[in-house]
Amino acid sequence: ESLVPLLLDPSGEDQERYSLSTFGEGNYSLRGSRYRYIRYHSGQEELYEIATDPNEWRNLAGSRENQSVVDSLRKRLEKILSDSNEKALQRD
């Protein structure tokens, strides 16, 4: 995805921005302005609310009230990974 829109409008008010980190094979962290979602190679998931739990002590991924957030971030991560794989294949 191009960084040009973000450079032209740093406030980013048009949509939520996410940062993707990887550590080891199959382990991913997706961080937005409110939540950090982590998915491990094993399939285990973690969810933390950044403002209320900056040290990430309380994993919200298993709570029923946060299931829609987990589902949404899981889908976003899968889309990002799918898009990046397609771009990598196009370069080969």
N, CA, C and O atoms as a GROMACS GRO file, in nm:
protein
  368
    1GLU      N    1   0.085  -0.118   0.000
    1GLU     CA    2   0.000   0.000   0.000
    1GLU      C    3   0.090   0.124   0.000
    1GLU      O    4   0.191   0.128   0.070
    2SER      N    5   0.053   0.222  -0.076
    2SER     CA    6   0.131   0.344  -0.089
    2SER      C    7   0.126   0.428   0.039
    2SER      O    8   0.022   0.435   0.105
    3LEU      N    9   0.237   0.492   0.071
    3LEU     CA   10   0.243   0.584   0.184
    3LEU      C   11   0.207   0.727   0.144
    3LEU      O   12   0.196   0.814   0.230
    4VAL      N   13   0.188   0.751   0.015
    4VAL     CA   14   0.159   0.887  -0.033
    4VAL      C   15   0.036   0.947   0.035
    4VAL      O   16   0.044   1.062   0.081
    5PRO      N   17  -0.078   0.876   0.045
    5PRO     CA   18  -0.194   0.938   0.113
    5PRO      C   19  -0.163   0.980   0.257
    5PRO      O   20  -0.210   1.084   0.303
    6LEU      N   21  -0.085   0.900   0.327
    6LEU     CA   22  -0.050   0.933   0.465
    6LEU      C   23   0.041   1.055   0.470
    6LEU      O   24   0.028   1.140   0.559
    7LEU      N   25   0.133   1.066   0.375
    7LEU     CA   26   0.222   1.182   0.370
    7LEU      C   27   0.146   1.309   0.335
    7LEU      O   28   0.178   1.417   0.385
    8LEU      N   29   0.046   1.296   0.250
    8LEU     CA   30  -0.035   1.412   0.212
    8LEU      C   31  -0.132   1.454   0.322
    8LEU      O   32  -0.164   1.572   0.335
    9ASP      N   33  -0.179   1.357   0.401
    9ASP     CA   34  -0.272   1.385   0.510
    9ASP      C   35  -0.227   1.308   0.634
    9ASP      O   36  -0.282   1.203   0.665
   10PRO      N   37  -0.127   1.361   0.708
   10PRO     CA   38  -0.072   1.290   0.823
   10PRO      C   39  -0.173   1.265   0.935
   10PRO      O   40  -0.152   1.176   1.018
   11SER      N   41  -0.280   1.341   0.937
   11SER     CA   42  -0.381   1.319   1.042
   11SER      C   43  -0.446   1.183   1.025
   11SER      O   44  -0.496   1.126   1.122
   12GLY      N   45  -0.448   1.131   0.902
   12GLY     CA   46  -0.502   0.998   0.877
   12GLY      C   47  -0.646   0.982   0.919
   12GLY      O   48  -0.686   0.873   0.959
   13GLU      N   49  -0.723   1.086   0.912
   13GLU     CA   50  -0.860   1.084   0.960
   13GLU      C   51  -0.952   0.997   0.875
   13GLU      O   52  -1.062   0.963   0.918
   14ASP      N   53  -0.907   0.962   0.754
   14ASP     CA   54  -0.996   0.888   0.665
   14ASP      C   55  -1.011   0.742   0.706
   14ASP      O   56  -1.114   0.681   0.677
   15GLN      N   57  -0.911   0.683   0.772
   15GLN     CA   58  -0.921   0.544   0.813
   15GLN      C   59  -0.818   0.512   0.920
   15GLN      O   60  -0.720   0.584   0.939
   16GLU      N   61  -0.843   0.402   0.989
   16GLU     CA   62  -0.751   0.354   1.092
   16GLU      C   63  -0.623   0.304   1.024
   16GLU      O   64  -0.629   0.240   0.920
   17ARG      N   65  -0.510   0.334   1.084
   17ARG     CA   66  -0.380   0.287   1.033
   17ARG      C   67  -0.328   0.179   1.127
   17ARG      O   68  -0.347   0.187   1.248
   18TYR      N   69  -0.263   0.079   1.070
   18TYR     CA   70  -0.210  -0.032   1.149
   18TYR      C   71  -0.062  -0.052   1.119
   18TYR      O   72  -0.014  -0.025   1.009
   19SER      N   73   0.008  -0.100   1.218
   19SER     CA   74   0.149  -0.135   1.204
   19SER      C   75   0.159  -0.287   1.220
   19SER      O   76   0.108  -0.343   1.317
   20LEU      N   77   0.225  -0.352   1.126
   20LEU     CA   78   0.243  -0.496   1.131
   20LEU      C   79   0.386  -0.528   1.169
   20LEU      O   80   0.480  -0.476   1.109
   21SER      N   81   0.403  -0.615   1.268
   21SER     CA   82   0.534  -0.663   1.309
   21SER      C   83   0.534  -0.814   1.299
   21SER      O   84   0.432  -0.879   1.322
   22THR      N   85   0.648  -0.870   1.266
   22THR     CA   86   0.663  -1.015   1.266
   22THR      C   87   0.780  -1.052   1.356
   22THR      O   88   0.875  -0.975   1.371
   23PHE      N   89   0.772  -1.168   1.415
   23PHE     CA   90   0.882  -1.217   1.498
   23PHE      C   91   0.881  -1.369   1.489
   23PHE      O   92   0.789  -1.436   1.537
   24GLY      N   93   0.983  -1.422   1.426
   24GLY     CA   94   0.986  -1.565   1.401
   24GLY      C   95   0.888  -1.601   1.290
   24GLY      O   96   0.815  -1.515   1.240
   25GLU      N   97   0.886  -1.727   1.254
   25GLU     CA   98   0.799  -1.771   1.146
   25GLU      C   99   0.655  -1.786   1.194
   25GLU      O  100   0.627  -1.861   1.288
   26GLY      N  101   0.563  -1.715   1.128
   26GLY     CA  102   0.421  -1.730   1.156
   26GLY      C  103   0.369  -1.657   1.278
   26GLY      O  104   0.256  -1.681   1.319
   27ASN      N  105   0.447  -1.568   1.336
   27ASN     CA  106   0.405  -1.490   1.452
   27ASN      C  107   0.389  -1.344   1.408
   27ASN      O  108   0.483  -1.285   1.353
   28TYR      N  109   0.270  -1.286   1.432
   28TYR     CA  110   0.242  -1.151   1.384
   28TYR      C  111   0.177  -1.066   1.493
   28TYR      O  112   0.104  -1.116   1.579
   29SER      N  113   0.206  -0.938   1.486
   29SER     CA  114   0.144  -0.840   1.574
   29SER      C  115   0.089  -0.727   1.488
   29SER      O  116   0.160  -0.671   1.405
   30LEU      N  117  -0.037  -0.694   1.510
   30LEU     CA  118  -0.102  -0.586   1.436
   30LEU      C  119  -0.145  -0.482   1.539
   30LEU      O  120  -0.223  -0.511   1.630
   31ARG      N  121  -0.094  -0.359   1.523
   31ARG     CA  122  -0.124  -0.254   1.620
   31ARG      C  123  -0.191  -0.137   1.553
   31ARG      O  124  -0.142  -0.083   1.454
   32GLY      N  125  -0.304  -0.097   1.609
   32GLY     CA  126  -0.376   0.022   1.564
   32GLY      C  127  -0.370   0.126   1.674
   32GLY      O  128  -0.287   0.116   1.765
   33SER      N  129  -0.456   0.226   1.668
   33SER     CA  130  -0.453   0.331   1.769
   33SER      C  131  -0.512   0.286   1.902
   33SER      O  132  -0.479   0.342   2.007
   34ARG      N  133  -0.599   0.184   1.899
   34ARG     CA  134  -0.665   0.141   2.022
   34ARG      C  135  -0.621   0.002   2.070
   34ARG      O  136  -0.610  -0.021   2.191
   35TYR      N  137  -0.596  -0.089   1.977
   35TYR     CA  138  -0.568  -0.227   2.015
   35TYR      C  139  -0.438  -0.280   1.955
   35TYR      O  140  -0.391  -0.232   1.852
   36ARG      N  141  -0.383  -0.380   2.023
   36ARG     CA  142  -0.274  -0.461   1.966
   36ARG      C  143  -0.324  -0.604   1.963
   36ARG      O  144  -0.363  -0.660   2.065
   37TYR      N  145  -0.320  -0.663   1.845
   37TYR     CA  146  -0.362  -0.801   1.823
   37TYR      C  147  -0.239  -0.883   1.788
   37TYR      O  148  -0.159  -0.843   1.704
   38ILE      N  149  -0.224  -0.997   1.852
   38ILE     CA  150  -0.110  -1.084   1.827
   38ILE      C  151  -0.162  -1.222   1.790
   38ILE      O  152  -0.252  -1.276   1.856
   39ARG      N  153  -0.106  -1.280   1.684
   39ARG     CA  154  -0.138  -1.418   1.648
   39ARG      C  155  -0.008  -1.495   1.634
   39ARG      O  156   0.082  -1.456   1.559
   40TYR      N  157   0.000  -1.606   1.707
   40TYR     CA  158   0.118  -1.691   1.706
   40TYR      C  159   0.103  -1.804   1.604
   40TYR      O  160  -0.008  -1.837   1.562
   41HIS      N  161   0.214  -1.861   1.567
   41HIS     CA  162   0.218  -1.973   1.473
   41HIS      C  163   0.126  -2.086   1.520
   41HIS      O  164   0.068  -2.157   1.438
   42SER      N  165   0.113  -2.102   1.650
   42SER     CA  166   0.030  -2.208   1.709
   42SER      C  167  -0.119  -2.181   1.692
   42SER      O  168  -0.201  -2.270   1.713
   43GLY      N  169  -0.155  -2.056   1.653
   43GLY     CA  170  -0.296  -2.018   1.643
   43GLY      C  171  -0.345  -1.941   1.765
   43GLY      O  172  -0.454  -1.884   1.762
   44GLN      N  173  -0.266  -1.939   1.871
   44GLN     CA  174  -0.304  -1.864   1.991
   44GLN      C  175  -0.312  -1.715   1.957
   44GLN      O  176  -0.232  -1.664   1.878
   45GLU      N  177  -0.411  -1.647   2.016
   45GLU     CA  178  -0.430  -1.505   1.990
   45GLU      C  179  -0.428  -1.426   2.121
   45GLU      O  180  -0.466  -1.476   2.227
   46GLU      N  181  -0.382  -1.301   2.110
   46GLU     CA  182  -0.386  -1.209   2.222
   46GLU      C  183  -0.441  -1.076   2.173
   46GLU      O  184  -0.422  -1.039   2.056
   47LEU      N  185  -0.508  -1.005   2.261
   47LEU     CA  186  -0.562  -0.873   2.230
   47LEU      C  187  -0.544  -0.785   2.352
   47LEU      O  188  -0.580  -0.823   2.464
   48TYR      N  189  -0.488  -0.666   2.330
   48TYR     CA  190  -0.466  -0.571   2.440
   48TYR      C  191  -0.519  -0.435   2.401
   48TYR      O  192  -0.502  -0.391   2.287
   49GLU      N  193  -0.583  -0.368   2.495
   49GLU     CA  194  -0.627  -0.230   2.474
   49GLU      C  195  -0.513  -0.140   2.521
   49GLU      O  196  -0.480  -0.136   2.639
   50ILE      N  197  -0.455  -0.068   2.428
   50ILE     CA  198  -0.332   0.006   2.451
   50ILE      C  199  -0.347   0.113   2.560
   50ILE      O  200  -0.260   0.125   2.647
   51ALA      N  201  -0.455   0.189   2.556
   51ALA     CA  202  -0.471   0.301   2.650
   51ALA      C  203  -0.489   0.253   2.795
   51ALA      O  204  -0.436   0.315   2.888
   52THR      N  205  -0.562   0.145   2.814
   52THR     CA  206  -0.591   0.099   2.950
   52THR      C  207  -0.495  -0.007   3.000
   52THR      O  208  -0.492  -0.036   3.120
   53ASP      N  209  -0.416  -0.066   2.910
   53ASP     CA  210  -0.324  -0.173   2.948
   53ASP      C  211  -0.195  -0.163   2.866
   53ASP      O  212  -0.164  -0.252   2.787
   54PRO      N  213  -0.118  -0.055   2.886
   54PRO     CA  214   0.003  -0.034   2.804
   54PRO      C  215   0.110  -0.140   2.826
   54PRO      O  216   0.195  -0.160   2.739
   55ASN      N  217   0.108  -0.209   2.940
   55ASN     CA  218   0.207  -0.314   2.967
   55ASN      C  219   0.162  -0.452   2.918
   55ASN      O  220   0.235  -0.550   2.931
   56GLU      N  221   0.042  -0.458   2.862
   56GLU     CA  222  -0.012  -0.581   2.805
   56GLU      C  223  -0.017  -0.695   2.907
   56GLU      O  224   0.038  -0.802   2.883
   57TRP      N  225  -0.083  -0.670   3.017
   57TRP     CA  226  -0.096  -0.771   3.122
   57TRP      C  227  -0.229  -0.844   3.113
   57TRP      O  228  -0.241  -0.957   3.161
   58ARG      N  229  -0.330  -0.782   3.052
   58ARG     CA  230  -0.465  -0.839   3.050
   58ARG      C  231  -0.504  -0.875   2.907
   58ARG      O  232  -0.540  -0.788   2.828
   59ASN      N  233  -0.495  -1.003   2.874
   59ASN     CA  234  -0.529  -1.051   2.741
   59ASN      C  235  -0.682  -1.055   2.726
   59ASN      O  236  -0.750  -1.129   2.797
   60LEU      N  237  -0.734  -0.975   2.633
   60LEU     CA  238  -0.878  -0.964   2.612
   60LEU      C  239  -0.931  -1.058   2.504
   60LEU      O  240  -1.051  -1.060   2.477
   61ALA      N  241  -0.842  -1.135   2.441
   61ALA     CA  242  -0.882  -1.216   2.326
   61ALA      C  243  -0.988  -1.320   2.360
   61ALA      O  244  -1.070  -1.355   2.275
   62GLY      N  245  -0.989  -1.368   2.482
   62GLY     CA  246  -1.086  -1.471   2.519
   62GLY      C  247  -1.218  -1.419   2.572
   62GLY      O  248  -1.309  -1.497   2.599
   63SER      N  249  -1.229  -1.287   2.587
   63SER     CA  250  -1.353  -1.232   2.643
   63SER      C  251  -1.460  -1.217   2.536
   63SER      O  252  -1.433  -1.175   2.424
   64ARG      N  253  -1.579  -1.251   2.573
   64ARG     CA  254  -1.692  -1.249   2.480
   64ARG      C  255  -1.719  -1.108   2.426
   64ARG      O  256  -1.752  -1.092   2.308
   65GLU      N  257  -1.705  -1.007   2.510
   65GLU     CA  258  -1.736  -0.870   2.467
   65GLU      C  259  -1.636  -0.815   2.366
   65GLU      O  260  -1.665  -0.716   2.299
   66ASN      N  261  -1.519  -0.878   2.353
   66ASN     CA  262  -1.419  -0.832   2.256
   66ASN      C  263  -1.408  -0.923   2.134
   66ASN      O  264  -1.317  -0.905   2.053
   67GLN      N  265  -1.498  -1.020   2.120
   67GLN     CA  266  -1.489  -1.116   2.010
   67GLN      C  267  -1.498  -1.048   1.874
   67GLN      O  268  -1.428  -1.089   1.780
   68SER      N  269  -1.582  -0.944   1.861
   68SER     CA  270  -1.594  -0.877   1.731
   68SER      C  271  -1.464  -0.803   1.696
   68SER      O  272  -1.428  -0.793   1.578
   69VAL      N  273  -1.395  -0.751   1.796
   69VAL     CA  274  -1.266  -0.684   1.772
   69VAL      C  275  -1.163  -0.787   1.725
   69VAL      O  276  -1.091  -0.762   1.628
   70VAL      N  277  -1.157  -0.901   1.793
   70VAL     CA  278  -1.063  -1.007   1.755
   70VAL      C  279  -1.093  -1.053   1.612
   70VAL      O  280  -1.001  -1.067   1.531
   71ASP      N  281  -1.220  -1.077   1.582
   71ASP     CA  282  -1.259  -1.122   1.448
   71ASP      C  283  -1.218  -1.020   1.341
   71ASP      O  284  -1.167  -1.056   1.236
   72SER      N  285  -1.242  -0.894   1.370
   72SER     CA  286  -1.210  -0.787   1.275
   72SER      C  287  -1.059  -0.778   1.250
   72SER      O  288  -1.015  -0.767   1.136
   73LEU      N  289  -0.981  -0.782   1.357
   73LEU     CA  290  -0.836  -0.772   1.343
   73LEU      C  291  -0.777  -0.898   1.279
   73LEU      O  292  -0.680  -0.890   1.204
   74ARG      N  293  -0.835  -1.014   1.308
   74ARG     CA  294  -0.791  -1.137   1.244
   74ARG      C  295  -0.812  -1.127   1.093
   74ARG      O  296  -0.722  -1.162   1.015
   75LYS      N  297  -0.928  -1.080   1.051
   75LYS     CA  298  -0.956  -1.064   0.908
   75LYS      C  299  -0.863  -0.962   0.844
   75LYS      O  300  -0.817  -0.983   0.732
   76ARG      N  301  -0.836  -0.854   0.913
   76ARG     CA  302  -0.746  -0.751   0.860
   76ARG      C  303  -0.605  -0.810   0.842
   76ARG      O  304  -0.541  -0.788   0.739
   77LEU      N  305  -0.558  -0.883   0.941
   77LEU     CA  306  -0.426  -0.945   0.931
   77LEU      C  307  -0.421  -1.042   0.814
   77LEU      O  308  -0.325  -1.041   0.736
   78GLU      N  309  -0.523  -1.124   0.800
   78GLU     CA  310  -0.526  -1.220   0.689
   78GLU      C  311  -0.525  -1.150   0.554
   78GLU      O  312  -0.460  -1.197   0.461
   79LYS      N  313  -0.595  -1.038   0.544
   79LYS     CA  314  -0.596  -0.963   0.418
   79LYS      C  315  -0.458  -0.904   0.389
   79LYS      O  316  -0.410  -0.910   0.276
   80ILE      N  317  -0.395  -0.846   0.491
   80ILE     CA  318  -0.261  -0.789   0.473
   80ILE      C  319  -0.163  -0.898   0.428
   80ILE      O  320  -0.084  -0.876   0.336
   81LEU      N  321  -0.168  -1.014   0.492
   81LEU     CA  322  -0.077  -1.122   0.455
   81LEU      C  323  -0.106  -1.173   0.315
   81LEU      O  324  -0.014  -1.202   0.239
   82SER      N  325  -0.232  -1.185   0.281
   82SER     CA  326  -0.271  -1.230   0.148
   82SER      C  327  -0.224  -1.131   0.041
   82SER      O  328  -0.168  -1.171  -0.061
   83ASP      N  329  -0.247  -1.002   0.066
   83ASP     CA  330  -0.205  -0.898  -0.029
   83ASP      C  331  -0.054  -0.897  -0.046
   83ASP      O  332  -0.005  -0.883  -0.158
   84SER      N  333   0.019  -0.912   0.063
   84SER     CA  334   0.166  -0.909   0.054
   84SER      C  335   0.218  -1.032  -0.019
   84SER      O  336   0.316  -1.024  -0.092
   85ASN      N  337   0.154  -1.147   0.000
   85ASN     CA  338   0.195  -1.268  -0.072
   85ASN      C  339   0.170  -1.254  -0.221
   85ASN      O  340   0.252  -1.297  -0.302
   86GLU      N  341   0.057  -1.194  -0.258
   86GLU     CA  342   0.026  -1.173  -0.399
   86GLU      C  343   0.129  -1.080  -0.463
   86GLU      O  344   0.173  -1.104  -0.575
   87LYS      N  345   0.166  -0.974  -0.392
   87LYS     CA  346   0.266  -0.879  -0.445
   87LYS      C  347   0.401  -0.947  -0.460
   87LYS      O  348   0.473  -0.922  -0.557
   88ALA      N  349   0.438  -1.032  -0.364
   88ALA     CA  350   0.566  -1.103  -0.371
   88ALA      C  351   0.567  -1.199  -0.491
   88ALA      O  352   0.668  -1.212  -0.559
   89LEU      N  353   0.456  -1.264  -0.514
   89LEU     CA  354   0.448  -1.357  -0.628
   89LEU      C  355   0.455  -1.284  -0.761
   89LEU      O  356   0.510  -1.336  -0.858
   90GLN      N  357   0.399  -1.163  -0.765
   90GLN     CA  358   0.402  -1.084  -0.889
   90GLN      C  359   0.544  -1.040  -0.924
   90GLN      O  360   0.576  -1.020  -1.041
   91ARG      N  361   0.631  -1.024  -0.823
   91ARG     CA  362   0.770  -0.982  -0.847
   91ARG      C  363   0.854  -1.095  -0.903
   91ARG      O  364   0.952  -1.070  -0.974
   92ASP      N  365   0.818  -1.220  -0.873
   92ASP     CA  366   0.899  -1.334  -0.918
   92ASP      C  367   0.886  -1.359  -1.066
   92ASP      O  368   0.948  -1.451  -1.118
   0.00000   0.00000   0.00000
